[in-house]
Amino acid sequence: MRKVCLLAHVSLDGYLGGENGEMDWITHDDEIFQYVTDHFQSVDTCLYGRVVYQMMEGYWPTVAKNPNATKLELQHANWVESIQKIVFSTTLEKVEWKNTRLIKTEVAEEISKLKNQSGKKMMIFGSPRLTHSFLEIGCIDEFLININPVILGKGIPLFKNIQERMNLELLNIRIFKSDVVGLHFAKKNKE
């Protein structure tokens, strides 16, 4: 069975974004970029909510033509261009980025079908509302969380409306030179 993994950059006090969704506080240097890129080797499907999808679609297809793009940026741009992308949105009418499909309804059923297909992991990129929805239906299997050395005080929380306890096991911890701490957790199987 395929797994759903959440990749999130959070503040020390647990926010994915500032009050208005701002992310200018996120530390994202080459060391962190390489760490995240290494995790992409086990991923064959990107999962997005509308806002993050539109942000990614507006940026990554332009990187290949940017003469100032780094090797890691070019590598990621090529990877994300070729991989399957799924957008969960009730407001988008269509998606046009290569290898992208739109899911508007029956999210739990669609995720169940996707998890039962053969393939690698599926990764949610930030996408706060999608993350909250997936947490509510209990379909996130792994958490790749980069804790940034900043306290926002208010904003968009990582965890919201959690209905039941979820036990996790720590798979890995990484401390970066920038003082970001990378945590990789997996959902524990019920005994």
C-alpha positions as CSV (number, residue, x, y, z in Angstrom):
1,M,0.0,0.0,0.0
2,R,1.3,3.4,-0.9
3,K,1.8,6.0,1.8
4,V,1.0,9.7,2.0
5,C,3.8,11.8,3.4
6,L,3.4,15.5,4.5
7,L,6.3,17.8,3.9
8,A,5.9,21.0,6.0
9,H,8.1,23.9,7.1
10,V,6.7,25.1,10.4
11,S,7.6,27.7,13.1
12,L,8.6,26.5,16.5
13,D,5.1,27.3,17.7
14,G,3.6,25.1,15.1
15,Y,2.5,27.4,12.2
16,L,2.7,26.6,8.5
17,G,2.2,30.2,7.5
18,G,1.7,33.6,9.0
19,E,-1.7,35.2,9.7
20,N,-2.1,35.9,6.0
21,G,-0.3,32.8,4.8
22,E,3.1,34.5,4.5
23,M,6.1,32.2,4.4
24,D,9.0,34.7,4.4
25,W,10.2,33.3,7.7
26,I,11.0,29.9,6.3
27,T,14.7,29.0,6.1
28,H,15.4,27.2,2.8
29,D,19.1,27.0,2.0
30,D,21.0,24.5,-0.2
31,E,21.5,22.0,2.7
32,I,17.7,21.9,3.4
33,F,17.0,21.8,-0.3
34,Q,19.3,18.8,-0.7
35,Y,17.7,17.0,2.3
36,V,14.2,17.5,0.8
37,T,15.4,16.5,-2.7
38,D,16.8,13.2,-1.2
39,H,13.4,12.4,0.1
40,F,11.9,12.9,-3.4
41,Q,13.6,9.7,-4.5
42,S,10.8,7.8,-2.7
43,V,8.0,9.9,-4.1
44,D,6.1,9.6,-7.5
45,T,3.1,11.8,-6.8
46,C,2.8,15.4,-5.5
47,L,-0.4,16.4,-3.7
48,Y,-1.4,20.0,-3.6
49,G,-4.2,22.2,-2.4
50,R,-5.2,25.1,-4.7
51,V,-3.1,27.8,-3.3
52,V,0.2,25.9,-3.2
53,Y,-0.5,24.3,-6.6
54,Q,-1.0,27.7,-8.2
55,M,2.2,29.0,-6.5
56,M,4.2,26.0,-7.7
57,E,2.7,26.0,-11.2
58,G,3.6,29.7,-11.5
59,Y,7.2,29.1,-10.5
60,W,8.7,25.7,-11.4
61,P,8.0,25.6,-15.1
62,T,9.9,28.9,-15.5
63,V,13.1,27.6,-13.7
64,A,14.5,25.7,-16.8
65,K,14.7,29.0,-18.7
66,N,16.2,31.0,-15.7
67,P,20.0,31.4,-16.3
68,N,20.5,32.0,-12.6
69,A,18.8,28.8,-11.5
70,T,21.0,26.6,-9.3
71,K,21.8,22.9,-10.0
72,L,19.3,21.9,-7.2
73,E,16.6,24.1,-8.6
74,L,17.0,22.7,-12.1
75,Q,17.0,19.2,-10.7
76,H,13.8,19.8,-8.8
77,A,12.2,21.6,-11.8
78,N,12.8,18.6,-14.0
79,W,11.6,16.2,-11.3
80,V,8.4,18.1,-10.6
81,E,7.7,18.6,-14.3
82,S,7.7,14.9,-15.0
83,I,6.0,13.6,-11.9
84,Q,2.3,13.0,-11.4
85,K,0.6,16.0,-9.6
86,I,-2.9,15.9,-8.0
87,V,-4.7,19.0,-7.0
88,F,-7.6,18.9,-4.5
89,S,-9.8,21.9,-4.9
90,T,-13.5,22.7,-5.0
91,T,-12.9,26.1,-6.6
92,L,-10.6,25.3,-9.5
93,E,-12.3,24.5,-12.8
94,K,-9.3,23.0,-14.5
95,V,-5.6,22.4,-14.2
96,E,-3.1,22.8,-17.0
97,W,0.3,21.9,-15.7
98,K,1.8,18.8,-17.3
99,N,0.8,15.5,-15.6
100,T,-1.7,17.1,-13.3
101,R,-5.2,16.0,-12.4
102,L,-7.9,17.7,-10.4
103,I,-10.0,16.1,-7.7
104,K,-13.0,18.1,-6.6
105,T,-15.1,15.7,-4.5
106,E,-15.0,12.4,-2.6
107,V,-11.5,13.1,-1.3
108,A,-11.4,10.1,1.1
109,E,-12.5,7.7,-1.6
110,E,-10.0,9.0,-4.1
111,I,-7.1,8.9,-1.6
112,S,-8.1,5.3,-0.7
113,K,-8.0,4.3,-4.4
114,L,-4.6,6.1,-4.9
115,K,-3.1,4.4,-1.8
116,N,-4.2,1.0,-3.2
117,Q,-2.4,1.5,-6.5
118,S,1.1,0.4,-7.0
119,G,3.8,3.1,-6.8
120,K,5.9,5.1,-4.5
121,K,4.9,7.6,-1.8
122,M,2.6,10.5,-2.4
123,M,3.7,13.8,-0.8
124,I,1.7,16.8,0.3
125,F,3.6,20.0,0.0
126,G,2.5,22.4,2.8
127,S,-1.0,23.1,1.7
128,P,-2.6,23.8,5.1
129,R,-6.2,23.2,4.3
130,L,-5.4,20.0,2.4
131,T,-3.3,18.9,5.4
132,H,-6.1,19.6,7.8
133,S,-8.6,17.6,5.6
134,F,-6.2,14.7,5.3
135,L,-5.6,14.7,9.0
136,E,-9.3,14.6,9.7
137,I,-9.8,11.5,7.5
138,G,-6.6,9.9,8.9
139,C,-4.7,9.3,5.7
140,I,-1.3,10.9,6.4
141,D,1.2,8.1,7.1
142,E,4.4,10.1,7.4
143,F,5.4,13.6,8.5
144,L,8.6,15.3,7.2
145,I,8.6,18.4,9.3
146,N,11.3,21.1,9.2
147,I,11.0,23.2,12.4
148,N,12.3,26.8,11.8
149,P,13.9,28.8,14.5
150,V,11.2,31.4,14.7
151,I,8.1,32.0,16.9
152,L,5.2,33.6,14.9
153,G,2.7,33.9,17.7
154,K,-0.2,33.5,15.3
155,G,-0.9,32.1,11.9
156,I,-2.1,29.0,10.1
157,P,-1.6,26.0,12.4
158,L,-0.1,22.7,11.3
159,F,-2.5,20.7,13.4
160,K,-6.2,21.7,13.6
161,N,-9.4,19.9,14.6
162,I,-7.6,16.7,15.4
163,Q,-10.3,14.3,16.5
164,E,-8.3,11.3,17.8
165,R,-4.9,10.4,19.0
166,M,-2.3,9.3,16.5
167,N,0.9,7.6,17.8
168,L,4.0,8.2,15.8
169,E,7.5,6.8,15.7
170,L,10.6,8.9,15.0
171,L,12.4,7.7,11.9
172,N,15.1,10.4,11.7
173,I,16.2,13.7,13.0
174,R,18.5,16.1,11.3
175,I,19.9,19.4,12.7
176,F,20.9,21.9,9.9
177,K,23.6,24.6,10.1
178,S,20.8,27.1,9.9
179,D,19.3,25.8,13.2
180,V,16.4,24.3,11.4
181,V,15.5,20.8,12.8
182,G,14.2,18.2,10.4
183,L,12.0,15.6,11.9
184,H,10.7,12.5,10.1
185,F,7.9,10.6,11.8
186,A,5.7,7.6,10.7
187,K,2.3,6.7,12.0
188,K,2.6,3.6,14.3
189,N,0.6,0.6,13.3
190,K,-2.2,-0.1,15.8
191,E,-1.3,-3.1,17.9
